[in-house]
């Protein structure tokens, strides 16, 4: 089959494509900021007092994030006629997100908790689908030499959006409350932002067809060979790095607010500390590609720098006893974790196979879901050391460095690449 003629405005198309990616990542940051930080307050503001039910609603609603990697094989294997196998799923996912958010703004959770939980789950599932499929499209359309820079920008964009959302929603809720007239307006706002992106994607985004890949992913042998890349020593090393730093980092992040509360700091102060931490994540993620170009050792040096940065900043968290040092520590912790996030995204993307792009990349990302038990690990360590946060932070930071043992197996990936047509939509 012959290739279509090259597109004239390739540079403009690339900008439009990147705007779509940035939009999806920013939207994810905004929605996650709301669901993780404010959803419980919204339920309480409506009069739901059963903490067990509140926690259950939030836990079920966030479940799609854990299983979002299952969407990868569907998008990789099932092309919706001439519509494609990436953009249609992105549109469907965002449509589900918008409908779920609008539905939540009109449902009283005290009268219909099951209906509210179902709509919240629909919204998160839609976001999970759009996010997973977007990652596959990024891999297929971005040349290898640009992936580190793009991943840094995308991760930074998400953290900036999260930071702005935390501050903006907090400011709004302080004045209007999280109940009717406050929380529902925030949900409608998120739905409107989703709607804008929903309209923009079919106009701005492009995706390569399967003829642009050297080996069609529709062949079963190619599928198994692609998924087999995850079992290579270099891929397993990247998986170990991602799982371990995420586990340690999440354990500290979840417990930072408890540490602040133990110091009798106000909720407003704790909120600002969280915002500063996410600002640090944005800076850390954005700096990854620049630091990578100056570090010796290639991907090994990059991974080592990420682990040392995370371990050092986590270990120092307990040393910040005053507000000034606490803000500085929060920013540095965010920088360390943001740099590690962008590093892991880049390493995973480089080792994903374009023939099953969404599947392999999503499976790499799935290991970071182990971070959900990070809080329990932190609590177990804190109990063992007599309840001291300072000692626990130091131990967790030191444990993070254990992942340095996997560096010897991390090498530059040499595998299947997309053709020029696939790289440049």
C-alpha positions in Angstrom: 0.0 0.0 0.0 1.4 3.4 -0.9 1.7 6.1 1.7 -0.4 9.3 1.5 1.4 12.5 0.4 3.3 14.3 3.1 1.5 17.0 5.0 2.5 20.5 4.1 2.3 22.2 7.5 4.1 19.5 9.5 5.4 22.0 12.1 1.9 23.5 12.7 0.4 20.0 12.9 3.0 19.0 15.6 2.1 22.1 17.7 -1.6 21.2 17.4 -0.9 17.6 18.3 1.1 18.7 21.4 -1.7 21.0 22.5 -4.0 18.0 22.6 -1.6 16.0 24.7 -1.1 19.0 27.0 -4.8 19.4 27.3 -5.4 15.8 28.3 -2.6 15.8 30.9 -3.8 19.1 32.3 -7.4 17.9 32.5 -6.2 14.8 34.3 -4.4 16.9 36.9 -7.5 19.0 37.5 -9.9 16.1 37.8 -7.6 14.1 40.0 -7.0 17.2 42.2 -10.8 17.4 42.8 -11.5 13.7 43.3 -8.5 13.1 45.6 -8.7 16.3 47.7 -12.3 17.6 47.6 -14.7 14.8 46.9 -15.0 13.7 50.5 -15.7 17.3 51.5 -18.4 17.6 48.9 -20.1 14.5 50.3 -20.0 15.9 53.8 -21.3 19.3 52.7 -24.4 17.6 51.3 -25.0 16.0 54.7 -23.5 12.5 54.3 -22.1 11.7 57.7 -21.2 8.0 57.5 -17.4 8.1 57.1 -17.3 4.5 56.0 -19.8 5.2 53.2 -17.8 8.3 52.2 -14.6 6.4 51.9 -16.3 3.6 50.1 -17.7 6.0 47.5 -14.3 7.5 46.9 -12.5 4.2 46.7 -14.9 2.7 44.2 -14.9 5.9 42.1 -11.1 5.8 41.8 -10.9 2.1 40.9 -10.8 2.7 37.2 -7.3 4.2 37.6 -6.0 0.9 38.8 -7.4 -1.1 35.9 -6.9 1.5 33.1 -4.2 -0.5 31.6 -6.9 -3.0 30.4 -7.9 -0.3 27.8 -4.6 -0.6 26.1 -5.1 -3.9 24.3 -8.6 -2.7 23.1 -7.2 0.4 21.6 -4.2 -1.4 20.1 -6.3 -4.2 18.5 -9.7 -2.7 17.7 -9.8 0.0 15.0 -13.2 1.6 14.7 -13.5 1.5 10.9 -12.0 4.6 9.3 -12.3 6.6 12.5 -9.0 5.2 13.8 -8.0 3.4 17.0 -6.9 6.2 19.2 -8.9 9.4 18.7 -12.4 7.7 18.8 -11.6 6.2 22.2 -10.2 9.5 23.4 -13.5 11.2 22.4 -15.6 8.4 24.0 -13.6 8.6 27.2 -13.9 12.4 27.5 -17.6 12.2 26.7 -18.1 9.8 29.6 -16.1 12.1 31.8 -18.2 15.1 30.9 -21.5 13.2 31.4 -20.4 11.8 34.7 -19.3 15.2 36.0 -22.6 16.9 34.9 -24.6 14.0 36.4 -22.7 14.4 39.7 -23.6 18.1 39.9 -27.3 17.2 39.8 -27.4 14.2 42.2 -28.0 14.4 45.9 -25.6 11.9 47.4 -27.6 11.6 50.6 -30.7 10.4 48.6 -28.9 8.4 46.0 -25.4 7.3 47.2 -25.3 4.4 44.7 -26.2 6.6 41.8 -23.7 9.2 42.8 -21.0 6.5 43.1 -21.9 5.1 39.7 -21.6 8.6 38.1 -18.3 9.2 39.8 -17.0 5.9 38.6 -18.2 6.7 35.0 -16.4 10.0 35.1 -13.1 8.5 36.4 -13.4 5.6 33.9 -13.8 8.0 31.0 -10.7 9.9 32.1 -8.7 6.7 32.5 -9.7 5.6 29.0 -8.7 9.0 27.5 -5.4 9.0 29.4 -4.4 5.5 28.4 -5.2 5.9 24.8 -3.4 9.3 24.7 -0.3 7.7 26.0 -0.4 5.2 23.1 -0.9 8.0 20.6 2.0 9.9 22.0 4.3 7.0 21.6 3.2 6.4 18.0 3.6 10.0 16.9 6.7 11.2 18.8 10.2 10.5 17.4 12.5 8.9 20.0 14.8 11.9 20.2 11.9 14.2 21.3 10.2 11.9 23.8 12.2 13.0 26.9 11.5 16.6 26.3 7.8 16.0 25.6 7.3 13.8 28.6 8.9 16.4 30.8 6.6 19.0 29.5 3.5 16.8 29.8 4.2 15.8 33.4 5.0 19.4 34.3 1.7 20.6 32.7 -0.2 18.1 34.7 1.4 19.1 38.0 0.9 22.8 37.2 -2.8 22.1 36.5 -3.1 20.2 39.8 -1.5 23.1 41.7 -3.7 25.7 40.2 -6.8 23.5 40.8 -5.9 23.0 44.4 -5.5 26.7 45.0 -8.4 27.7 42.9 -10.9 25.2 44.2 -9.8 25.9 47.8 -10.3 29.7 47.2 -13.7 29.0 45.7 -14.9 26.6 48.5 -13.7 29.0 51.2 -16.2 31.5 49.9 -19.1 29.4 48.6 -18.7 26.1 50.5 -18.6 22.6 48.9 -22.3 22.0 49.0 -25.0 23.4 46.6 -23.8 26.5 44.9 -20.1 25.7 45.5 -19.2 22.1 44.9 -21.7 21.5 42.1 -20.4 24.6 40.2 -16.9 23.2 40.4 -18.1 20.0 38.8 -19.9 21.9 36.1 -16.7 23.9 35.4 -14.7 20.6 35.0 -17.4 19.3 32.6 -17.1 22.5 30.5 -13.3 22.2 30.3 -13.8 18.6 29.2 -16.3 19.7 26.6 -13.8 22.2 25.1 -11.2 19.4 24.8 -13.8 17.1 23.4 -14.5 19.5 20.6 -10.8 20.3 20.0 -9.4 16.7 19.7 -11.1 15.7 16.4 -10.0 19.0 14.9 -6.4 19.2 16.1 -5.3 15.6 16.6 -4.0 13.1 14.0 -3.1 9.5 14.3 -1.0 7.2 12.1 -2.7 4.2 10.5 -1.4 0.7 10.9 0.3 0.8 7.6 2.7 3.4 9.2 4.1 0.7 11.5 6.6 -1.7 10.1 4.9 -4.8 11.6 1.1 -4.7 11.9 -0.1 -5.1 15.5 -3.0 -7.1 14.2 -0.8 -10.1 13.7 -0.9 -12.4 16.8 2.8 -13.1 16.7 3.6 -9.4 16.7 1.3 -8.9 19.6 3.0 -11.4 21.8 6.4 -10.3 20.7 5.5 -6.7 21.6 4.2 -7.7 25.1 7.3 -9.8 25.5 9.4 -6.6 25.7 8.2 -6.3 29.3 10.1 -9.4 30.2 13.5 -8.2 29.0 16.0 -7.4 31.8 16.1 -3.7 30.9 12.3 -3.5 31.1 12.1 -5.4 34.3 14.7 -3.0 35.8 12.6 0.0 34.8 9.5 -1.7 36.3 11.4 -2.2 39.5 12.5 1.4 39.6 9.0 2.7 39.0 7.3 0.5 41.5 9.8 1.2 44.3 10.1 4.9 44.1 6.4 5.3 43.7 5.8 3.1 46.8 8.2 5.1 48.9 7.1 8.5 47.6 3.4 7.8 48.0 4.0 6.6 51.6 5.5 9.9 52.5 3.1 12.1 50.5 0.0 10.5 52.1 1.5 11.0 55.6 2.8 14.6 55.2 -0.6 16.1 56.1 -0.7 13.9 59.2 2.7 15.2 60.1 1.5 18.8 59.6 -1.6 18.2 61.6 0.4 16.8 64.5 2.2 20.2 64.5 -1.2 22.0 64.9 -1.0 23.7 61.5 -4.2 25.0 60.0 -6.0 23.4 57.1 -5.3 26.4 54.9 -1.5 26.1 55.6 -1.7 22.3 54.8 -3.4 23.2 51.5 -0.7 25.6 50.6 2.0 23.1 51.4 0.3 20.6 49.1 0.1 23.3 46.3 3.8 24.1 46.8 4.7 20.4 46.6 2.9 20.1 43.2 4.6 23.2 42.0 7.9 21.5 42.8 6.7 18.5 40.9 6.1 20.6 37.8 9.6 22.1 38.1 11.2 18.7 38.6 9.4 17.2 35.7 10.2 20.1 33.4 13.9 19.9 34.2 14.3 16.2 33.4 15.2 16.5 29.8 17.7 19.3 30.4 19.4 17.5 33.2 19.4 14.3 31.2 21.4 15.9 28.4 24.1 17.0 30.9 24.3 13.8 33.0 27.0 11.1 32.3 25.9 7.5 32.0 22.8 8.0 29.8 19.7 6.3 31.1 21.6 4.7 34.0 22.8 8.1 35.2 19.3 9.6 34.8 17.8 6.8 36.9 20.5 7.1 39.6 19.9 10.9 39.8 16.1 10.3 40.1 16.5 7.8 43.0 19.1 10.0 44.9 16.8 13.0 44.5 13.8 11.2 45.8 15.6 9.5 48.6 17.4 12.6 49.8 14.3 14.8 49.8 12.1 12.2 51.5 14.7 11.7 54.2 14.9 15.4 54.9 11.1 15.9 55.2 11.1 15.3 58.9 13.8 17.9 59.5 11.6 20.8 58.6 10.1 21.8 61.9 9.1 25.4 61.2 6.8 26.7 58.5 9.6 28.2 56.3 11.6 25.0 56.2 8.4 23.0 55.7 7.5 25.0 52.6 11.1 24.6 51.3 11.0 20.8 52.0 7.6 20.4 50.3 8.9 22.1 47.2 12.1 19.9 47.2 10.0 16.7 47.7 7.8 17.7 44.8 10.9 18.4 42.6 12.4 15.0 43.5 9.1 13.1 42.8 8.4 15.1 39.6 11.8 14.4 38.2 11.4 10.7 39.0 7.9 10.7 37.4 9.2 12.2 34.2 12.2 9.9 34.2 10.0 6.8 34.6 7.6 8.0 31.9 10.5 8.5 29.5 12.1 5.2 30.3 8.8 3.4 29.9 8.0 5.1 26.7 11.4 4.2 25.2 10.9 0.6 26.1 7.3 0.3 24.9 6.7 -1.4 21.6 4.9 0.8 19.0 3.0 -2.3 17.7 1.1 -2.5 21.0 1.9 1.1 22.1 -1.0 1.7 24.5 -0.8 -1.9 26.0 2.9 -1.9 26.7 3.1 1.6 28.0 0.0 1.2 30.2 1.5 -2.0 31.7 4.6 -0.1 32.6 2.4 2.6 34.2 0.4 -0.1 36.1 3.3 -0.9 38.4 3.0 2.5 40.0 -0.4 1.4 41.3 1.6 -0.4 44.0 1.9 3.0 45.5 -1.6 2.6 47.0 -0.1 0.5 49.8 2.6 3.1 50.4 0.7 4.6 53.3 0.4 1.3 55.0 4.1 0.6 54.6 4.9 4.0 56.1 2.6 3.4 59.1 4.2 0.0 59.7 7.7 1.6 59.8 6.5 4.5 62.0 5.0 2.1 64.5 8.2 0.0 64.5 10.3 3.1 65.4 7.9 4.3 68.2 5.8 6.8 66.2 8.5 9.3 65.2 7.8 11.0 61.9 11.3 12.3 61.6 12.9 8.8 61.9 10.4 7.3 59.6 11.0 9.9 56.9 14.8 9.2 57.2 14.3 5.5 56.9 12.0 5.7 53.9 14.4 8.0 52.2 17.2 5.5 52.8 15.1 2.6 51.6 14.4 4.4 48.3 18.1 4.1 47.5 17.8 0.3 47.5 16.4 0.5 43.9 19.9 1.6 42.8 20.7 -2.1 42.4 18.6 -2.3 39.2 20.6 0.4 37.4 23.1 -2.1 35.9 20.4 -3.6 33.8 19.0 -0.3 32.4 20.4 0.2 29.0 19.3 2.3 26.0 16.5 0.6 24.2 17.2 -0.9 20.8 14.0 -2.3 19.3 11.2 -1.7 16.9 10.7 1.9 15.8 7.9 3.5 13.9 8.4 4.8 10.5 8.7 8.5 9.7 5.0 8.6 8.7 4.0 7.3 12.1 6.3 9.7 13.9 5.1 12.8 12.1 1.3 12.8 12.0 
